[in-house]
Amino acid sequence: MLTAVELALEAGAPTKTHILNLLHRLVDGKPMDTPPIKAPQALTLTTEPQANVERYDALRKTREARRHLIF
């Protein structure tokens, strides 16, 4: 358990879920280090996604309008 906690702290993710995942990997003997994945250039992010709260609000209004029609 201590090793799992130490690994989680080193990774910067000391959450219960992460610690339990690491603990299961240690117990099962699964590899802890995975090789980095090199994505092809076609999969490289070129434009950073932005939050669109207006779209979310529009979707909520549409859903609320449908709910009022049903009931």
PQR file with spaces between the fields and no chain letter, atoms N, CA, C, O and H, PARSE charges and radii, in Angstrom:
ATOM       1  N    MET     1       0.837   -1.181    0.000 -0.4000 1.5000
ATOM       2  CA   MET     1       0.000    0.000    0.000 -0.0000 2.0000
ATOM       3  C    MET     1       0.878    1.239    0.000  0.5500 1.7000
ATOM       4  O    MET     1       0.607    2.200   -0.720 -0.5500 1.4000
ATOM       5  N    LEU     2       1.920    1.217    0.800 -0.4000 1.5000
ATOM       6  CA   LEU     2       2.818    2.369    0.881 -0.0000 2.0000
ATOM       7  C    LEU     2       3.462    2.660   -0.472  0.5500 1.7000
ATOM       8  O    LEU     2       3.602    3.822   -0.855 -0.5500 1.4000
ATOM       9  H    LEU     2       2.141    0.437    1.385  0.4000 1.0000
ATOM      10  N    THR     3       3.848    1.625   -1.185 -0.4000 1.5000
ATOM      11  CA   THR     3       4.455    1.802   -2.503 -0.0000 2.0000
ATOM      12  C    THR     3       3.465    2.442   -3.465  0.5500 1.7000
ATOM      13  O    THR     3       3.847    3.320   -4.239 -0.5500 1.4000
ATOM      14  H    THR     3       3.733    0.682   -0.874  0.4000 1.0000
ATOM      15  N    ALA     4       2.210    2.026   -3.435 -0.4000 1.5000
ATOM      16  CA   ALA     4       1.182    2.594   -4.307 -0.0000 2.0000
ATOM      17  C    ALA     4       0.980    4.075   -4.002  0.5500 1.7000
ATOM      18  O    ALA     4       0.832    4.885   -4.918 -0.5500 1.4000
ATOM      19  H    ALA     4       1.900    1.313   -2.806  0.4000 1.0000
ATOM      20  N    VAL     5       0.972    4.429   -2.728 -0.4000 1.5000
ATOM      21  CA   VAL     5       0.812    5.829   -2.334 -0.0000 2.0000
ATOM      22  C    VAL     5       2.016    6.648   -2.800  0.5500 1.7000
ATOM      23  O    VAL     5       1.852    7.752   -3.320 -0.5500 1.4000
ATOM      24  H    VAL     5       1.092    3.772   -1.984  0.4000 1.0000
ATOM      25  N    GLU     6       3.211    6.119   -2.617 -0.4000 1.5000
ATOM      26  CA   GLU     6       4.414    6.819   -3.052 -0.0000 2.0000
ATOM      27  C    GLU     6       4.421    7.035   -4.564  0.5500 1.7000
ATOM      28  O    GLU     6       4.779    8.112   -5.040 -0.5500 1.4000
ATOM      29  H    GLU     6       3.344    5.223   -2.194  0.4000 1.0000
ATOM      30  N    LEU     7       4.024    6.011   -5.314 -0.4000 1.5000
ATOM      31  CA   LEU     7       3.964    6.143   -6.771 -0.0000 2.0000
ATOM      32  C    LEU     7       2.930    7.179   -7.200  0.5500 1.7000
ATOM      33  O    LEU     7       3.160    7.941   -8.139 -0.5500 1.4000
ATOM      34  H    LEU     7       3.733    5.136   -4.927  0.4000 1.0000
ATOM      35  N    ALA     8       1.800    7.206   -6.517 -0.4000 1.5000
ATOM      36  CA   ALA     8       0.763    8.185   -6.838 -0.0000 2.0000
ATOM      37  C    ALA     8       1.242    9.601   -6.537  0.5500 1.7000
ATOM      38  O    ALA     8       0.973   10.528   -7.301 -0.5500 1.4000
ATOM      39  H    ALA     8       1.613    6.587   -5.755  0.4000 1.0000
ATOM      40  N    LEU     9       1.948    9.765   -5.429 -0.4000 1.5000
ATOM      41  CA   LEU     9       2.485   11.081   -5.096 -0.0000 2.0000
ATOM      42  C    LEU     9       3.529   11.529   -6.115  0.5500 1.7000
ATOM      43  O    LEU     9       3.561   12.697   -6.502 -0.5500 1.4000
ATOM      44  H    LEU     9       2.166    9.013   -4.808  0.4000 1.0000
ATOM      45  N    GLU    10       4.384   10.599   -6.551 -0.4000 1.5000
ATOM      46  CA   GLU    10       5.391   10.919   -7.556 -0.0000 2.0000
ATOM      47  C    GLU    10       4.741   11.320   -8.879  0.5500 1.7000
ATOM      48  O    GLU    10       5.245   12.196   -9.581 -0.5500 1.4000
ATOM      49  H    GLU    10       4.358    9.650   -6.236  0.4000 1.0000
ATOM      50  N    ALA    11       3.633   10.685   -9.213 -0.4000 1.5000
ATOM      51  CA   ALA    11       2.933   10.983  -10.460 -0.0000 2.0000
ATOM      52  C    ALA    11       2.134   12.279  -10.367  0.5500 1.7000
ATOM      53  O    ALA    11       1.669   12.796  -11.383 -0.5500 1.4000
ATOM      54  H    ALA    11       3.224    9.973   -8.642  0.4000 1.0000
ATOM      55  N    GLY    12       1.973   12.805   -9.155 -0.4000 1.5000
ATOM      56  CA   GLY    12       1.207   14.038   -8.967 -0.0000 2.0000
ATOM      57  C    GLY    12      -0.296   13.809   -8.992  0.5500 1.7000
ATOM      58  O    GLY    12      -1.068   14.738   -9.227 -0.5500 1.4000
ATOM      59  H    GLY    12       2.350   12.385   -8.330  0.4000 1.0000
ATOM      60  N    ALA    13      -0.709   12.569   -8.750 -0.4000 1.5000
ATOM      61  CA   ALA    13      -2.139   12.241   -8.756 -0.0000 2.0000
ATOM      62  C    ALA    13      -2.492   11.401   -7.543  0.5500 1.7000
ATOM      63  O    ALA    13      -2.831   10.226   -7.686 -0.5500 1.4000
ATOM      64  H    ALA    13      -0.082   11.814   -8.559  0.4000 1.0000
ATOM      65  N    PRO    14      -2.419   11.984   -6.343 -0.5600 1.5000
ATOM      66  CA   PRO    14      -2.685   11.198   -5.133  0.2800 2.0000
ATOM      67  C    PRO    14      -4.177   11.048   -4.829  0.5500 1.7000
ATOM      68  O    PRO    14      -4.634   11.417   -3.747 -0.5500 1.4000
ATOM      69  N    THR    15      -4.928   10.508   -5.784 -0.4000 1.5000
ATOM      70  CA   THR    15      -6.352   10.277   -5.556 -0.0000 2.0000
ATOM      71  C    THR    15      -6.581    8.821   -5.157  0.5500 1.7000
ATOM      72  O    THR    15      -5.757    7.948   -5.430 -0.5500 1.4000
ATOM      73  H    THR    15      -4.556   10.208   -6.663  0.4000 1.0000
ATOM      74  N    LYS    16      -7.700    8.585   -4.514 -0.4000 1.5000
ATOM      75  CA   LYS    16      -8.029    7.230   -4.071 -0.0000 2.0000
ATOM      76  C    LYS    16      -8.089    6.273   -5.261  0.5500 1.7000
ATOM      77  O    LYS    16      -7.588    5.151   -5.191 -0.5500 1.4000
ATOM      78  H    LYS    16      -8.369    9.294   -4.292  0.4000 1.0000
ATOM      79  N    THR    17      -8.701    6.722   -6.344 -0.4000 1.5000
ATOM      80  CA   THR    17      -8.842    5.878   -7.529 -0.0000 2.0000
ATOM      81  C    THR    17      -7.483    5.510   -8.107  0.5500 1.7000
ATOM      82  O    THR    17      -7.245    4.356   -8.463 -0.5500 1.4000
ATOM      83  H    THR    17      -9.109    7.633   -6.401  0.4000 1.0000
ATOM      84  N    HIS    18      -6.599    6.490   -8.200 -0.4000 1.5000
ATOM      85  CA   HIS    18      -5.268    6.238   -8.762 -0.0000 2.0000
ATOM      86  C    HIS    18      -4.463    5.296   -7.864  0.5500 1.7000
ATOM      87  O    HIS    18      -3.771    4.402   -8.353 -0.5500 1.4000
ATOM      88  H    HIS    18      -6.793    7.427   -7.911  0.4000 1.0000
ATOM      89  N    ILE    19      -4.556    5.498   -6.573 -0.4000 1.5000
ATOM      90  CA   ILE    19      -3.828    4.642   -5.628 -0.0000 2.0000
ATOM      91  C    ILE    19      -4.346    3.207   -5.718  0.5500 1.7000
ATOM      92  O    ILE    19      -3.552    2.266   -5.733 -0.5500 1.4000
ATOM      93  H    ILE    19      -5.118    6.223   -6.176  0.4000 1.0000
ATOM      94  N    LEU    20      -5.655    3.029   -5.778 -0.4000 1.5000
ATOM      95  CA   LEU    20      -6.217    1.681   -5.898 -0.0000 2.0000
ATOM      96  C    LEU    20      -5.798    1.030   -7.215  0.5500 1.7000
ATOM      97  O    LEU    20      -5.504   -0.165   -7.251 -0.5500 1.4000
ATOM      98  H    LEU    20      -6.300    3.792   -5.766  0.4000 1.0000
ATOM      99  N    ASN    21      -5.771    1.814   -8.298 -0.4000 1.5000
ATOM     100  CA   ASN    21      -5.331    1.283   -9.580 -0.0000 2.0000
ATOM     101  C    ASN    21      -3.884    0.810   -9.486  0.5500 1.7000
ATOM     102  O    ASN    21      -3.555   -0.285   -9.942 -0.5500 1.4000
ATOM     103  H    ASN    21      -6.010    2.785   -8.268  0.4000 1.0000
ATOM     104  N    LEU    22      -3.018    1.635   -8.894 -0.4000 1.5000
ATOM     105  CA   LEU    22      -1.615    1.258   -8.734 -0.0000 2.0000
ATOM     106  C    LEU    22      -1.470    0.026   -7.841  0.5500 1.7000
ATOM     107  O    LEU    22      -0.650   -0.851   -8.112 -0.5500 1.4000
ATOM     108  H    LEU    22      -3.285    2.525   -8.523  0.4000 1.0000
ATOM     109  N    LEU    23      -2.256   -0.032   -6.794 -0.4000 1.5000
ATOM     110  CA   LEU    23      -2.204   -1.181   -5.890 -0.0000 2.0000
ATOM     111  C    LEU    23      -2.589   -2.474   -6.613  0.5500 1.7000
ATOM     112  O    LEU    23      -1.944   -3.508   -6.439 -0.5500 1.4000
ATOM     113  H    LEU    23      -2.922    0.680   -6.574  0.4000 1.0000
ATOM     114  N    HIS    24      -3.635   -2.402   -7.417 -0.4000 1.5000
ATOM     115  CA   HIS    24      -4.039   -3.585   -8.188 -0.0000 2.0000
ATOM     116  C    HIS    24      -2.947   -3.996   -9.177  0.5500 1.7000
ATOM     117  O    HIS    24      -2.699   -5.187   -9.368 -0.5500 1.4000
ATOM     118  H    HIS    24      -4.159   -1.562   -7.558  0.4000 1.0000
ATOM     119  N    ARG    25      -2.303   -3.028   -9.796 -0.4000 1.5000
ATOM     120  CA   ARG    25      -1.227   -3.348  -10.730 -0.0000 2.0000
ATOM     121  C    ARG    25      -0.053   -4.008  -10.007  0.5500 1.7000
ATOM     122  O    ARG    25       0.561   -4.943  -10.521 -0.5500 1.4000
ATOM     123  H    ARG    25      -2.504   -2.061   -9.641  0.4000 1.0000
ATOM     124  N    LEU    26       0.247   -3.514   -8.820 -0.4000 1.5000
ATOM     125  CA   LEU    26       1.343   -4.110   -8.049 -0.0000 2.0000
ATOM     126  C    LEU    26       1.011   -5.540   -7.639  0.5500 1.7000
ATOM     127  O    LEU    26       1.859   -6.428   -7.726 -0.5500 1.4000
ATOM     128  H    LEU    26      -0.251   -2.755   -8.401  0.4000 1.0000
ATOM     129  N    VAL    27      -0.206   -5.759   -7.197 -0.4000 1.5000
ATOM     130  CA   VAL    27      -0.620   -7.084   -6.745 -0.0000 2.0000
ATOM     131  C    VAL    27      -0.686   -8.060   -7.925  0.5500 1.7000
ATOM     132  O    VAL    27      -0.280   -9.215   -7.804 -0.5500 1.4000
ATOM     133  H    VAL    27      -0.895   -5.037   -7.126  0.4000 1.0000
ATOM     134  N    ASP    28      -1.198   -7.589   -9.062 -0.4000 1.5000
ATOM     135  CA   ASP    28      -1.351   -8.444  -10.240 -0.0000 2.0000
ATOM     136  C    ASP    28      -0.042   -8.649  -10.996  0.5500 1.7000
ATOM     137  O    ASP    28       0.037   -9.506  -11.876 -0.5500 1.4000
ATOM     138  H    ASP    28      -1.528   -6.650   -9.161  0.4000 1.0000
ATOM     139  N    GLY    29       0.978   -7.873  -10.662 -0.4000 1.5000
ATOM     140  CA   GLY    29       2.262   -7.989  -11.349 -0.0000 2.0000
ATOM     141  C    GLY    29       2.269   -7.368  -12.732  0.5500 1.7000
ATOM     142  O    GLY    29       3.115   -7.705  -13.560 -0.5500 1.4000
ATOM     143  H    GLY    29       0.914   -7.177   -9.947  0.4000 1.0000
ATOM     144  N    LYS    30       1.331   -6.461  -12.990 -0.4000 1.5000
ATOM     145  CA   LYS    30       1.280   -5.792  -14.290 -0.0000 2.0000
ATOM     146  C    LYS    30       2.363   -4.726  -14.355  0.5500 1.7000
ATOM     147  O    LYS    30       2.740   -4.167  -13.325 -0.5500 1.4000
ATOM     148  H    LYS    30       0.644   -6.188  -12.317  0.4000 1.0000
ATOM     149  N    PRO    31       2.870   -4.434  -15.553 -0.5600 1.5000
ATOM     150  CA   PRO    31       3.922   -3.420  -15.674  0.2800 2.0000
ATOM     151  C    PRO    31       3.431   -2.043  -15.242  0.5500 1.7000
ATOM     152  O    PRO    31       2.318   -1.630  -15.572 -0.5500 1.4000
ATOM     153  N    MET    32       4.276   -1.349  -14.506 -0.4000 1.5000
ATOM     154  CA   MET    32       3.912   -0.021  -14.005 -0.0000 2.0000
ATOM     155  C    MET    32       4.240    1.073  -15.018  0.5500 1.7000
ATOM     156  O    MET    32       3.536    2.080  -15.105 -0.5500 1.4000
ATOM     157  H    MET    32       5.179   -1.684  -14.238  0.4000 1.0000
ATOM     158  N    ASP    33       5.297    0.872  -15.773 -0.4000 1.5000
ATOM     159  CA   ASP    33       5.707    1.879  -16.745 -0.0000 2.0000
ATOM     160  C    ASP    33       5.276    1.437  -18.133  0.5500 1.7000
ATOM     161  O    ASP    33       5.558    0.318  -18.560 -0.5500 1.4000
ATOM     162  H    ASP    33       5.868    0.054  -15.703  0.4000 1.0000
ATOM     163  N    THR    34       4.605    2.312  -18.812 -0.4000 1.5000
ATOM     164  CA   THR    34       4.225    2.021  -20.183 -0.0000 2.0000
ATOM     165  C    THR    34       5.003    2.942  -21.100  0.5500 1.7000
ATOM     166  O    THR    34       5.259    4.092  -20.743 -0.5500 1.4000
ATOM     167  H    THR    34       4.376    3.221  -18.464  0.4000 1.0000
ATOM     168  N    PRO    35       5.380    2.467  -22.264 -0.5600 1.5000
ATOM     169  CA   PRO    35       6.133    3.322  -23.171  0.2800 2.0000
ATOM     170  C    PRO    35       5.271    4.484  -23.664  0.5500 1.7000
ATOM     171  O    PRO    35       4.061    4.331  -23.833 -0.5500 1.4000
ATOM     172  N    PRO    36       5.883    5.631  -23.892 -0.5600 1.5000
ATOM     173  CA   PRO    36       5.092    6.773  -24.376  0.2800 2.0000
ATOM     174  C    PRO    36       4.553    6.483  -25.786  0.5500 1.7000
ATOM     175  O    PRO    36       5.197    5.817  -26.596 -0.5500 1.4000
ATOM     176  N    ILE    37       3.382    6.994  -26.039 -0.4000 1.5000
ATOM     177  CA   ILE    37       2.753    6.814  -27.343 -0.0000 2.0000
ATOM     178  C    ILE    37       3.111    8.010  -28.211  0.5500 1.7000
ATOM     179  O    ILE    37       2.922    9.161  -27.816 -0.5500 1.4000
ATOM     180  H    ILE    37       2.858    7.535  -25.381  0.4000 1.0000
ATOM     181  N    LYS    38       3.622    7.724  -29.383 -0.4000 1.5000
ATOM     182  CA   LYS    38       3.952    8.793  -30.327 -0.0000 2.0000
ATOM     183  C    LYS    38       2.830    8.868  -31.350  0.5500 1.7000
ATOM     184  O    LYS    38       2.687    7.989  -32.199 -0.5500 1.4000
ATOM     185  H    LYS    38       3.776    6.790  -29.704  0.4000 1.0000
ATOM     186  N    ALA    39       2.046    9.916  -31.258 -0.4000 1.5000
ATOM     187  CA   ALA    39       0.916   10.087  -32.170 -0.0000 2.0000
ATOM     188  C    ALA    39       1.403   10.610  -33.514  0.5500 1.7000
ATOM     189  O    ALA    39       2.346   11.399  -33.578 -0.5500 1.4000
ATOM     190  H    ALA    39       2.162   10.630  -30.568  0.4000 1.0000
ATOM     191  N    PRO    40       0.760   10.168  -34.582 -0.5600 1.5000
ATOM     192  CA   PRO    40       1.123   10.700  -35.896  0.2800 2.0000
ATOM     193  C    PRO    40       0.825   12.196  -35.970  0.5500 1.7000
ATOM     194  O    PRO    40      -0.023   12.700  -35.234 -0.5500 1.4000
ATOM     195  N    GLN    41       1.508   12.891  -36.842 -0.4000 1.5000
ATOM     196  CA   GLN    41       1.321   14.333  -36.979 -0.0000 2.0000
ATOM     197  C    GLN    41      -0.126   14.681  -37.302  0.5500 1.7000
ATOM     198  O    GLN    41      -0.606   15.748  -36.920 -0.5500 1.4000
ATOM     199  H    GLN    41       2.197   12.482  -37.441  0.4000 1.0000
ATOM     200  N    ALA    42      -0.821   13.796  -37.998 -0.4000 1.5000
ATOM     201  CA   ALA    42      -2.214   14.065  -38.356 -0.0000 2.0000
ATOM     202  C    ALA    42      -3.101   14.176  -37.119  0.5500 1.7000
ATOM     203  O    ALA    42      -4.165   14.790  -37.180 -0.5500 1.4000
ATOM     204  H    ALA    42      -0.431   12.930  -38.309  0.4000 1.0000
ATOM     205  N    LEU    43      -2.683   13.595  -36.008 -0.4000 1.5000
ATOM     206  CA   LEU    43      -3.481   13.635  -34.783 -0.0000 2.0000
ATOM     207  C    LEU    43      -3.058   14.740  -33.832  0.5500 1.7000
ATOM     208  O    LEU    43      -3.579   14.828  -32.720 -0.5500 1.4000
ATOM     209  H    LEU    43      -1.818   13.096  -35.958  0.4000 1.0000
ATOM     210  N    THR    44      -2.129   15.580  -34.245 -0.4000 1.5000
ATOM     211  CA   THR    44      -1.646   16.659  -33.387 -0.0000 2.0000
ATOM     212  C    THR    44      -2.711   17.748  -33.277  0.5500 1.7000
ATOM     213  O    THR    44      -3.307   18.148  -34.277 -0.5500 1.4000
ATOM     214  H    THR    44      -1.706   15.508  -35.148  0.4000 1.0000
ATOM     215  N    LEU    45      -2.942   18.216  -32.071 -0.4000 1.5000
ATOM     216  CA   LEU    45      -3.919   19.263  -31.822 -0.0000 2.0000
ATOM     217  C    LEU    45      -3.381   20.588  -32.340  0.5500 1.7000
ATOM     218  O    LEU    45      -2.327   21.043  -31.896 -0.5500 1.4000
ATOM     219  H    LEU    45      -2.459   17.891  -31.258  0.4000 1.0000
ATOM     220  N    THR    46      -4.089   21.210  -33.270 -0.4000 1.5000
ATOM     221  CA   THR    46      -3.622   22.476  -33.838 -0.0000 2.0000
ATOM     222  C    THR    46      -4.343   23.671  -33.240  0.5500 1.7000
ATOM     223  O    THR    46      -3.758   24.744  -33.097 -0.5500 1.4000
ATOM     224  H    THR    46      -4.945   20.841  -33.630  0.4000 1.0000
ATOM     225  N    THR    47      -5.612   23.491  -32.887 -0.4000 1.5000
ATOM     226  CA   THR    47      -6.386   24.576  -32.282 -0.0000 2.0000
ATOM     227  C    THR    47      -6.878   24.111  -30.924  0.5500 1.7000
ATOM     228  O    THR    47      -7.551   23.086  -30.816 -0.5500 1.4000
ATOM     229  H    THR    47      -6.087   22.619  -33.003  0.4000 1.0000
ATOM     230  N    GLU    48      -6.544   24.859  -29.898 -0.4000 1.5000
ATOM     231  CA   GLU    48      -6.962   24.520  -28.538 -0.0000 2.0000
ATOM     232  C    GLU    48      -8.475   24.666  -28.422  0.5500 1.7000
ATOM     233  O    GLU    48      -9.014   25.708  -28.795 -0.5500 1.4000
ATOM     234  H    GLU    48      -5.998   25.691  -29.985  0.4000 1.0000
ATOM     235  N    PRO    49      -9.186   23.638  -27.909 -0.5600 1.5000
ATOM     236  CA   PRO    49     -10.635   23.748  -27.764  0.2800 2.0000
ATOM     237  C    PRO    49     -11.009   24.800  -26.731  0.5500 1.7000
ATOM     238  O    PRO    49     -10.301   25.010  -25.746 -0.5500 1.4000
ATOM     239  N    GLN    50     -12.125   25.449  -26.974 -0.4000 1.5000
ATOM     240  CA   GLN    50     -12.589   26.482  -26.055 -0.0000 2.0000
ATOM     241  C    GLN    50     -13.988   26.122  -25.558  0.5500 1.7000
ATOM     242  O    GLN    50     -14.790   25.526  -26.276 -0.5500 1.4000
ATOM     243  H    GLN    50     -12.701   25.279  -27.773  0.4000 1.0000
ATOM     244  N    ALA    51     -14.249   26.493  -24.335 -0.4000 1.5000
ATOM     245  CA   ALA    51     -15.570   26.246  -23.773 -0.0000 2.0000
ATOM     246  C    ALA    51     -16.593   27.131  -24.480  0.5500 1.7000
ATOM     247  O    ALA    51     -16.329   28.299  -24.766 -0.5500 1.4000
ATOM     248  H    ALA    51     -13.597   26.977  -23.751  0.4000 1.0000
ATOM     249  N    ASN    52     -17.745   26.566  -24.752 -0.4000 1.5000
ATOM     250  CA   ASN    52     -18.810   27.320  -25.407 -0.0000 2.0000
ATOM     251  C    ASN    52     -20.044   27.228  -24.530  0.5500 1.7000
ATOM     252  O    ASN    52     -20.918   26.388  -24.749 -0.5500 1.4000
ATOM     253  H    ASN    52     -17.959   25.617  -24.520  0.4000 1.0000
ATOM     254  N    VAL    53     -20.105   28.094  -23.544 -0.4000 1.5000
ATOM     255  CA   VAL    53     -21.211   28.033  -22.589 -0.0000 2.0000
ATOM     256  C    VAL    53     -22.524   28.456  -23.227  0.5500 1.7000
ATOM     257  O    VAL    53     -23.590   28.036  -22.777 -0.5500 1.4000
ATOM     258  H    VAL    53     -19.396   28.776  -23.366  0.4000 1.0000
ATOM     259  N    GLU    54     -22.465   29.281  -24.269 -0.4000 1.5000
ATOM     260  CA   GLU    54     -23.705   29.684  -24.940 -0.0000 2.0000
ATOM     261  C    GLU    54     -24.360   28.482  -25.612  0.5500 1.7000
ATOM     262  O    GLU    54     -25.586   28.362  -25.600 -0.5500 1.4000
ATOM     263  H    GLU    54     -21.599   29.622  -24.634  0.4000 1.0000
ATOM     264  N    ARG    55     -23.557   27.586  -26.202 -0.4000 1.5000
ATOM     265  CA   ARG    55     -24.113   26.383  -26.815 -0.0000 2.0000
ATOM     266  C    ARG    55     -24.755   25.506  -25.742  0.5500 1.7000
ATOM     267  O    ARG    55     -25.841   24.962  -25.942 -0.5500 1.4000
ATOM     268  H    ARG    55     -22.562   27.683  -26.212  0.4000 1.0000
ATOM     269  N    TYR    56     -24.081   25.376  -24.613 -0.4000 1.5000
ATOM     270  CA   TYR    56     -24.623   24.581  -23.510 -0.0000 2.0000
ATOM     271  C    TYR    56     -25.955   25.160  -23.034  0.5500 1.7000
ATOM     272  O    TYR    56     -26.918   24.422  -22.823 -0.5500 1.4000
ATOM     273  H    TYR    56     -23.198   25.819  -24.451  0.4000 1.0000
ATOM     274  N    ASP    57     -26.007   26.473  -22.868 -0.4000 1.5000
ATOM     275  CA   ASP    57     -27.248   27.111  -22.435 -0.0000 2.0000
ATOM     276  C    ASP    57     -28.356   26.903  -23.455  0.5500 1.7000
ATOM     277  O    ASP    57     -29.508   26.685  -23.082 -0.5500 1.4000
ATOM     278  H    ASP    57     -25.225   27.073  -23.040  0.4000 1.0000
ATOM     279  N    ALA    58     -28.018   26.970  -24.746 -0.4000 1.5000
ATOM     280  CA   ALA    58     -29.020   26.756  -25.796 -0.0000 2.0000
ATOM     281  C    ALA    58     -29.552   25.330  -25.739  0.5500 1.7000
ATOM     282  O    ALA    58     -30.751   25.108  -25.906 -0.5500 1.4000
ATOM     283  H    ALA    58     -27.082   27.147  -25.049  0.4000 1.0000
ATOM     284  N    LEU    59     -28.668   24.360  -25.504 -0.4000 1.5000
ATOM     285  CA   LEU    59     -29.110   22.974  -25.400 -0.0000 2.0000
ATOM     286  C    LEU    59     -30.015   22.772  -24.185  0.5500 1.7000
ATOM     287  O    LEU    59     -30.996   22.032  -24.250 -0.5500 1.4000
ATOM     288  H    LEU    59     -27.694   24.540  -25.368  0.4000 1.0000
ATOM     289  N    ARG    60     -29.681   23.425  -23.093 -0.4000 1.5000
ATOM     290  CA   ARG    60     -30.525   23.312  -21.897 -0.0000 2.0000
ATOM     291  C    ARG    60     -31.904   23.895  -22.158  0.5500 1.7000
ATOM     292  O    ARG    60     -32.910   23.306  -21.765 -0.5500 1.4000
ATOM     293  H    ARG    60     -28.884   24.026  -23.041  0.4000 1.0000
ATOM     294  N    LYS    61     -31.961   25.053  -22.823 -0.4000 1.5000
ATOM     295  CA   LYS    61     -33.254   25.694  -23.103 -0.0000 2.0000
ATOM     296  C    LYS    61     -34.099   24.817  -24.007  0.5500 1.7000
ATOM     297  O    LYS    61     -35.311   24.715  -23.819 -0.5500 1.4000
ATOM     298  H    LYS    61     -31.143   25.532  -23.142  0.4000 1.0000
ATOM     299  N    THR    62     -33.460   24.175  -25.001 -0.4000 1.5000
ATOM     300  CA   THR    62     -34.182   23.284  -25.898 -0.0000 2.0000
ATOM     301  C    THR    62     -34.759   22.112  -25.122  0.5500 1.7000
ATOM     302  O    THR    62     -35.909   21.725  -25.330 -0.5500 1.4000
ATOM     303  H    THR    62     -32.475   24.258  -25.154  0.4000 1.0000
ATOM     304  N    ARG    63     -33.965   21.554  -24.237 -0.4000 1.5000
ATOM     305  CA   ARG    63     -34.429   20.413  -23.446 -0.0000 2.0000
ATOM     306  C    ARG    63     -35.572   20.825  -22.519  0.5500 1.7000
ATOM     307  O    ARG    63     -36.548   20.090  -22.367 -0.5500 1.4000
ATOM     308  H    ARG    63     -33.031   21.867  -24.068  0.4000 1.0000
ATOM     309  N    GLU    64     -35.449   22.000  -21.901 -0.4000 1.5000
ATOM     310  CA   GLU    64     -36.498   22.468  -21.002 -0.0000 2.0000
ATOM     311  C    GLU    64     -37.783   22.728  -21.777  0.5500 1.7000
ATOM     312  O    GLU    64     -38.877   22.463  -21.280 -0.5500 1.4000
ATOM     313  H    GLU    64     -34.656   22.597  -22.024  0.4000 1.0000
ATOM     314  N    ALA    65     -37.649   23.248  -22.997 -0.4000 1.5000
ATOM     315  CA   ALA    65     -38.836   23.513  -23.816 -0.0000 2.0000
ATOM     316  C    ALA    65     -39.516   22.203  -24.176  0.5500 1.7000
ATOM     317  O    ALA    65     -40.744   22.125  -24.166 -0.5500 1.4000
ATOM     318  H    ALA    65     -36.760   23.463  -23.401  0.4000 1.0000
ATOM     319  N    ARG    66     -38.744   21.176  -24.493 -0.4000 1.5000
ATOM     320  CA   ARG    66     -39.328   19.869  -24.818 -0.0000 2.0000
ATOM     321  C    ARG    66     -40.033   19.280  -23.607  0.5500 1.7000
ATOM     322  O    ARG    66     -41.095   18.671  -23.736 -0.5500 1.4000
ATOM     323  H    ARG    66     -37.746   21.239  -24.502  0.4000 1.0000
ATOM     324  N    ARG    67     -39.446   19.460  -22.433 -0.4000 1.5000
ATOM     325  CA   ARG    67     -40.039   18.913  -21.221 -0.0000 2.0000
ATOM     326  C    ARG    67     -41.394   19.557  -20.944  0.5500 1.7000
ATOM     327  O    ARG    67     -42.323   18.885  -20.495 -0.5500 1.4000
ATOM     328  H    ARG    67     -38.584   19.954  -22.328  0.4000 1.0000
ATOM     329  N    HIS    68     -41.508   20.865  -21.211 -0.4000 1.5000
ATOM     330  CA   HIS    68     -42.774   21.555  -20.981 -0.0000 2.0000
ATOM     331  C    HIS    68     -43.848   21.114  -21.971  0.5500 1.7000
ATOM     332  O    HIS    68     -45.035   21.110  -21.644 -0.5500 1.4000
ATOM     333  H    HIS    68     -40.754   21.410  -21.575  0.4000 1.0000
ATOM     334  N    LEU    69     -43.433   20.745  -23.179 -0.4000 1.5000
ATOM     335  CA   LEU    69     -44.393   20.266  -24.169 -0.0000 2.0000
ATOM     336  C    LEU    69     -44.948   18.899  -23.811  0.5500 1.7000
ATOM     337  O    LEU    69     -46.113   18.601  -24.074 -0.5500 1.4000
ATOM     338  H    LEU    69     -42.469   20.749  -23.445  0.4000 1.0000
ATOM     339  N    ILE    70     -44.098   18.064  -23.206 -0.4000 1.5000
ATOM     340  CA   ILE    70     -44.501   16.701  -22.861 -0.0000 2.0000
ATOM     341  C    ILE    70     -45.437   16.692  -21.664  0.5500 1.7000
ATOM     342  O    ILE    70     -46.409   15.936  -21.646 -0.5500 1.4000
ATOM     343  H    ILE    70     -43.151   18.306  -22.993  0.4000 1.0000
ATOM     344  N    PHE    71     -45.165   17.508  -20.681 -0.4000 1.5000
ATOM     345  CA   PHE    71     -45.944   17.470  -19.444 -0.0000 2.0000
ATOM     346  C    PHE    71     -47.014   18.487  -19.425  0.5500 1.7000
ATOM     347  O    PHE    71     -47.759   18.582  -18.449 -0.5500 1.4000
ATOM     348  H    PHE    71     -44.377   18.123  -20.695  0.4000 1.0000
